[in-house]
Amino acid sequence: GDDSRGSRPIETFLGNFLGSIQSDGYVVYKHLAEAHPTCEFILCWSHVRNKFAMTFEANKDANAGWFVLKIGELYKIEAECILKRLKPHEIKKRRCQDDVTQILTSIYKKAMKLLNNKRKHYGEMMSKSLSYMIYGWEELQNYRKDGCYTIDNIFVERAIRPFTVHRKTLCFLVAKRVLKQHWHFSL
């Protein structure tokens, strides 16, 4: 079978990679970092924020809106670091200050309270958003370990989007040609 989304192709590609990987919660990267102590896995806060934002938009869930705002506070601190042109060691120091710890603690406590409240039923989107964040909680904290790390990988995702869109378009065009040639379909 096709193992393109499995760990083997990633392990082959990375080899003896030393460094950090930042992505969404794709489980293969988490397992890869656990298997290779030289690799730091950093979970992207943008993916977490987007899950809560979509939940808020779809269901007008006030709790989801609260998470979007709290995560936004983390982004304000990141913007402050950029505007002040802080060096990596200064960024790390800023991220480790009490106000950041308090924001993160409040996010975690509220998520756990909501997940553990058996009397309150949340929609599927909210449950998935909470579970996604809590499952990756440790990896979400990793951006604080090094001032060279970023809070999210949005710039990288935007940079590679043209290539992934082109790849999907190319796959569609090849499939269309094969179907036309072998089964005489007209698409």
C-alpha positions in Angstrom: 0.0 0.0 0.0 0.9 3.7 -0.2 2.9 4.7 2.8 3.2 8.3 1.8 1.5 9.5 5.0 3.3 7.1 7.3 6.4 7.5 9.3 8.8 5.6 7.0 9.0 8.2 4.2 9.5 11.0 6.7 12.2 9.0 8.6 14.0 8.2 5.3 13.8 11.9 4.2 15.1 13.2 7.6 17.7 10.6 8.2 19.8 11.7 11.2 18.2 15.1 11.3 19.2 17.3 14.3 16.8 20.2 15.0 13.2 21.0 15.2 10.1 20.3 13.2 7.0 22.4 13.4 3.7 21.3 12.0 0.1 20.7 12.7 -0.8 17.8 15.0 0.1 15.1 12.4 0.8 12.2 14.7 3.8 10.9 12.7 5.9 13.9 13.6 5.1 13.5 17.3 6.2 9.8 17.1 9.3 10.7 15.1 10.4 13.2 17.8 9.7 10.7 20.5 11.8 8.1 18.7 14.7 10.6 17.9 15.6 12.7 21.0 17.7 15.0 18.7 14.5 16.1 17.0 12.3 18.7 18.7 8.6 18.7 17.7 6.8 22.1 17.9 3.1 22.1 17.5 1.7 25.1 15.6 -0.5 27.5 17.6 -2.1 28.7 14.4 -3.7 25.3 13.7 -5.1 25.3 17.2 -6.4 28.8 17.0 -8.0 28.1 13.6 -9.9 25.1 15.0 -11.4 27.2 17.7 -12.1 30.0 15.3 -14.0 27.6 12.9 -15.9 26.3 15.9 -16.9 29.8 17.0 -17.9 30.7 13.4 -20.0 27.6 13.0 -21.6 27.4 16.4 -21.2 30.8 18.0 -19.7 28.9 21.0 -18.6 31.5 23.5 -16.0 29.1 24.9 -14.4 28.7 21.5 -14.4 32.5 21.2 -12.6 32.8 24.5 -9.9 30.4 23.3 -9.4 32.5 20.1 -8.9 35.6 22.3 -6.5 34.0 24.7 -4.4 32.5 21.9 -4.5 36.0 20.4 -2.8 37.3 23.6 0.1 34.9 22.9 0.3 36.4 19.3 0.3 39.9 20.7 3.4 39.0 22.7 5.0 37.5 19.6 4.2 40.7 17.7 5.8 42.8 20.5 9.0 40.7 20.1 9.1 41.4 16.4 8.4 45.1 16.7 11.1 45.5 19.3 13.4 43.5 17.1 14.4 41.2 20.0 17.3 38.8 19.6 16.6 35.1 20.0 17.8 35.0 23.6 15.6 38.0 24.4 12.6 36.3 22.7 13.1 33.2 24.8 13.3 35.3 27.9 10.1 37.2 27.0 8.2 33.9 26.3 9.2 32.6 29.7 7.8 35.5 31.7 5.0 35.1 34.1 2.3 36.7 32.0 2.9 34.2 29.2 2.8 31.3 31.7 -0.5 32.7 33.1 -2.1 32.8 29.7 -1.0 29.3 28.9 -2.1 28.1 32.3 -5.6 29.7 31.9 -6.0 28.1 28.5 -5.0 24.7 29.8 -7.2 24.9 32.9 -10.3 26.0 31.0 -9.8 23.3 28.4 -9.4 20.6 31.1 -12.4 21.9 32.9 -14.5 21.8 29.8 -13.3 18.3 28.8 -13.9 16.9 32.3 -17.4 18.5 32.7 -19.6 15.5 32.1 -22.8 17.5 32.7 -22.2 19.9 29.8 -22.4 18.5 26.3 -20.3 20.3 23.7 -20.6 20.0 20.0 -18.3 17.7 18.0 -16.3 20.6 16.7 -15.6 22.0 20.2 -14.7 18.6 21.5 -12.3 18.0 18.7 -10.7 21.4 19.1 -10.2 20.9 22.9 -8.9 17.3 22.4 -6.5 18.4 19.6 -5.0 21.1 21.8 -4.7 19.0 25.0 -3.2 16.0 23.1 -0.5 18.3 21.8 -0.1 20.5 24.9 3.5 19.6 25.6 4.5 20.3 22.0 2.6 23.6 22.0 4.9 24.7 24.8 8.1 23.9 22.9 8.2 27.2 21.0 9.2 28.8 24.4 12.4 26.7 24.5 14.3 28.7 21.9 14.0 32.2 20.6 14.7 31.0 17.1 11.5 29.0 17.1 8.2 30.5 16.0 4.8 30.3 17.5 3.5 28.8 14.3 4.5 27.6 10.9 2.2 29.9 8.9 5.0 31.5 6.8 6.3 28.1 5.7 2.8 26.8 4.9 2.2 29.9 2.8 5.5 29.5 1.0 4.9 25.9 0.0 1.2 26.3 -0.9 1.9 27.0 -4.6 3.8 23.8 -4.8 1.1 21.7 -3.1 -1.6 23.3 -5.2 0.4 22.7 -8.3 1.0 19.0 -7.3 -2.7 18.4 -6.7 -3.6 20.1 -10.0 -0.9 18.1 -11.8 -2.3 14.8 -10.3 -5.8 15.7 -11.4 -4.6 16.4 -15.0 -2.6 13.2 -15.2 -5.6 11.2 -13.9 -7.9 12.9 -16.4 -5.5 12.1 -19.3 -5.2 8.4 -18.2 -9.0 8.1 -17.9 -9.5 9.7 -21.4 -6.8 7.4 -23.0 -7.8 4.1 -21.4 -11.5 4.4 -20.9 -12.5 7.0 -23.5 -14.2 9.2 -20.9 -14.8 12.8 -21.9 -14.2 15.1 -19.0 
